[in-house]
Amino acid sequence: MERVTAPDAPLLSAADIRRLATELDLRPTKTLGQNFVIDPNTIRRITAAAGTAPDEHVLEVGPGLGSLTLGLLDAAGAVTAVEIDPVPAGRLARTAAEFRPGAERRLGVLLADGMRVTAAEVDSVRPAAAAGPPTALVANLPYNVAVPVLLHLLAELPSLRHGLVMVQEEVADRLAAAPGSKVYGVPSAKAAWYAEVRKAGTIGKNVFWPAPKIQSGLVSLTRRTPPETPATRRQVFAVVDAAFAQRRKTLRAALAGWAGSPAAAEAALLAAGVDPRARGEVLGIEQFARIAAARPAGTGPVPAAGEAGA
């Protein structure tokens, strides 16, 4: 993939964003989590922190009017942008052509919901310049659905090897939390199934239009091999959900419904090498996987596990 972008190529300014929004009669909505980045320096900071290779294919979810898209076209070889709103989605390719002439072969735009998009749909709009599926995720994720979108993408697209996502700062702290932390919970444990996660910085409110009421956080992800276990991901996530459904309870009590009884839960915990008196907030994903594998036979179907949790 050969990029032709000049190093000083312009990025979208606040005036550009408002001009595009006026042209499209676009009013940002909370429902879609639309907060557009209007500061070029913030875009440069995000793309630098993402560490994408010049020949890499990047997946962007929620490109909006294209602020980050242009920065990614400068930093990577190709970009596939997934947008749920048909209005900005229909303008994105033209914006790229105006600001990055010749970049048409390096951008694919998919009108789809990031929480339900499939690998086949992503592949259907693969840019001509992309040699394969996306290997990096770089996105400004809508605050209200950031965790389920992120976990869905990591599950659906195993080609993603690393990423940098911007989310609500509180969510960033939860995703990156380690066992034992006060904010460690379902998102932390489930994200750890897929990746090594760390917080990579904070973004202020005034670089967005409209400005959100809270700061944003950058989360860095590096794909990891899931724990070795005979249990499926669904089975492990069911344990995570049950363990955090009632945080104050011991695991013996919290997992009673999952195992069939408190005694069965205790037996599974002991078989997994976990203290039945412990609470879920002190366990890592490897321990949850061991518990899932130790679930007593004949206790009924495994409860359904959500991808995100609270």
Steps between C-alpha positions, in 0.01 A plus 500: 500500500655828391390815679527838330397724791720802566633523856333840549163400350214691667263340747143607570476815709207615712389719209519204260291282731230765538500568125448131424230470765318802355529361149349170613248661737652270761420555865712280729285272714560338837320190374781429254768632733609765249779718638729603215869576558573855385866529605764385247764463772281249682470297178879506461536386861259209450655380176850520648396306809328234287833402348361374171744388231512690168367194316239401761125463445309681776139457609330819619156485661294818518701724266234770503607787278850360448732675747680184607456335160731754336761452770484123456538533123821691572632241746390169346470333163123453490193577711162331524252731670179363652230764553142450622367841390432510125545877478871527594565155350383628163735801517815330632652380171457845344658666804798267469531578129489876568758498778708201384489488118591155378403326823186343353665159461597502865158565656197274532176623658241264647156612617446268797460477876838439665329288765370255239734533203641173365841412364338427163347849488833660584668295229234601247629860497868420537700781336676407179835585659448269800682169476284328761249553781558780752770436757453814711198664662522877549174670589312764694230270636158635602488526878169321544600179318880502517547177698261276304632636170860438601437146627294414191774619265771307683287184481387546140833610351787285624720671241514805731839477670509834680303817545447837660146611585369819653217450748349671803779531758311296758462220245870522414584454867270198524635333187859540616437410867690211657352245742463651845429849373179674610395546137593149386194318373329330208650723225850461647483121520342450157741739327787307658378184323595661170778745570752663727332829584649820637394861530700713258394853592220747560326729251334824612144605428564808286648315203151371411191650343269488677714488814410205725449550872785266590854432385599217269766237548723320252520122535778301338442133411741226399344169398590207725431130487196416717563281805540130423179335614256232384220749571366720222512879510124501557542272801779712647305822449199345675718455809619860477142626475388293798799598713436873456119494507519543876845640573473490878430130513766235533557288191338204676176700524530696175556185291230290667252556219763436234614173663160379621553551873743664744659159569553435129648848459741434786604168347569667162698778667713261700564290188616820325729592788293803600398590856116478521505793742666729244309750287504532124688828502825326602502240219676524166359358179714185535331419830155558352595259222604236753170538684303463176687181421421362847122550481329184625345278233122461495424848635303613196590728212758772545329834563517741205794740522487855372803631312527822693341506840492798728 
